[in-house]
Structure formats: structure tokens, C-alpha cells
Amino acid sequence: MIVPGSASQEVAAALASELDEPLAAVEYDWFADGETLVRVPDTDDRAVVVASTVSDSTHIELLQLQDAARRQAGEVVTVLPYMGYGRQDEAFEPGEPISARAMARAISTGTDRVVTVNPHETSISDFFEVPCSTVDAAGRLADPLPELSDPLFLSPDAGAIDLAEAVRDAYGDGDVDYFEKVRHSDTEVEIRPNDASTAQRDVVLVDDIVATGSTMSTAIGQLSAPGRVFVTCVHPMLAANARTKLATAGVEAVYGTDTVERAVSAVSAAPAIAEEL
């Protein structure tokens, strides 16, 4: 049985359809003092809890879902379409926690297995105290793209070029490149495509997460006479005015998956998750 978190109902429903498994009619409640409560109906022997931890409250909700499922099911599998705090994978200053590790340890207590989708760093899998596998849903982002003219798929840095390659390969045409930083002085840093020309070419920027939109907007500003510009990402957080920033920068459309449920969630990560399960 698929047990959905309140922030992951679309992807959970899609996963239930992919696996031909029932979808639990979970009830969510909130008390006046801010505490949350979930109610999970009877489950099968295996409960697959699907919950993106997009906020502190959804982290708490996930732990409750796991506990409720564990009381009924012999096996609990936790699917994290998006893992909050995943980018805090190291301590950058003295006295800071490794928040991704702290969250992973807490999640591990209520499950037999974890599946994550395109974590910012795959190394966070090692933080879990139960088996953890990762799923790549980046190729799904090619589906909503229109017909492109001499397309160029760009990642914001060399570390994300595999995502751009996955989208290009799924699309079936185009070149791949990444942005690099060129430092001219202590205060002047230029960001530009590493090699390929963007003139008169349709450009698709690809990343795992778009949060504030600042990185993408800055990168778009460095493109030289491009054709149409599109942004694709696995996790469309789009916090605050991120979507406005991208539109102002000249982006024609933004496409994401349903790991974070937003208006731009044009494709589902469920088929990729289903293959892993």
C-alpha cells in the first residue's frame, strides 16, 4: 500500500497507479498549538511511505506516518521524492551540525529501506542507517520540451553536467555544456558557458533544484544572443519570487517533476521510483 504525505499526494497517487497498489486515504490534522497528527488506515504487509520533506512540519509528519505504518505493516519503505536539508551535507563553520545526517538518522529509525530521488549529493545515502538507494528522474524532464532549434543543454556547473546529459539523451538531439566561473579580480567573477556558443540556439538549463532562481537568472544573463530559453529541474522549489525572477530573465517556460508539487510540475517521477521498488 502507498501511504502519502500531505505534500506528496500527486506523486504518491501516480506511484500507486504505476505499481497497481492501493493508495491509503491518510487523514492529516493540525492542532491550534501547531502540532500535527496523521491517521493511516489499515495497510498491507508492505507500506510504502511517500513524503517529500519540504518543510519542518513535513519532517515531523513523515516520522508520524512511519510510526503509524509500522504498527500495521511488516515492512516499511520510505520514499523521499525530495529530501529537505539534503544540501546541508557538511559543516561549513565550527559549531554547525551536519543537518542531512541528523535528518537521515531520524528517518532511519522508522523504516526498513529508503529511496531518494536525485539528491543534491549522492553521498547523503551513507548517512542513513538502513539501506538507501537513489533514483534518477532527470530524463523525464525531456518530455514536456517543445521542438527545439539546434538545442544546447546547459548545467550551472560541471558537477551537474550528468543531469544535462540525461535530459539531452532523453530528448534525442543537441549538445551539452556547463557554466564555468572566470575570475578577473577579487571582486569580478564572470559566469559563462564553458565551450559551446549560444547564439541563435534554443537553450535548456538543467539543474537538480531551483530554489530562489538567483543562480539560473545570473546564468541566463550571461548567454550570448540565445534563441528561446527554458529551465528544467527535478525539484522545483521556486521559493518566494523565484518564478518571477526567471520570467524577468527571459525564460519562456519552467518544467519540473512532482517531487515538489508546484504549478510547473509537468512530469512525474513515479515511473522512475516504481522501477526501483
Secondary structure as GFF3:
##gff-version 3
##sequence-region A 1 277
A	DSSP	beta_strand	2	4	.	.	.	ID=ss1
A	DSSP	alpha_helix	9	19	.	.	.	ID=ss2
A	DSSP	beta_strand	27	30	.	.	.	ID=ss3
A	DSSP	beta_strand	36	39	.	.	.	ID=ss4
A	DSSP	beta_strand	46	50	.	.	.	ID=ss5
A	DSSP	alpha_helix	56	70	.	.	.	ID=ss6
A	DSSP	beta_strand	75	80	.	.	.	ID=ss7
A	DSSP	alpha_helix	99	108	.	.	.	ID=ss8
A	DSSP	beta_strand	113	117	.	.	.	ID=ss9
A	DSSP	three_ten_helix	122	127	.	.	.	ID=ss10
A	DSSP	beta_strand	132	135	.	.	.	ID=ss11
A	DSSP	three_ten_helix	138	142	.	.	.	ID=ss12
A	DSSP	beta_strand	152	155	.	.	.	ID=ss13
A	DSSP	three_ten_helix	158	160	.	.	.	ID=ss14
A	DSSP	alpha_helix	161	171	.	.	.	ID=ss15
A	DSSP	beta_strand	175	183	.	.	.	ID=ss16
A	DSSP	beta_strand	189	193	.	.	.	ID=ss17
A	DSSP	beta_strand	203	209	.	.	.	ID=ss18
A	DSSP	alpha_helix	214	221	.	.	.	ID=ss19
A	DSSP	beta_strand	229	235	.	.	.	ID=ss20
A	DSSP	alpha_helix	242	248	.	.	.	ID=ss21
A	DSSP	beta_strand	253	257	.	.	.	ID=ss22
A	DSSP	beta_strand	265	267	.	.	.	ID=ss23
A	DSSP	alpha_helix	270	276	.	.	.	ID=ss24
###
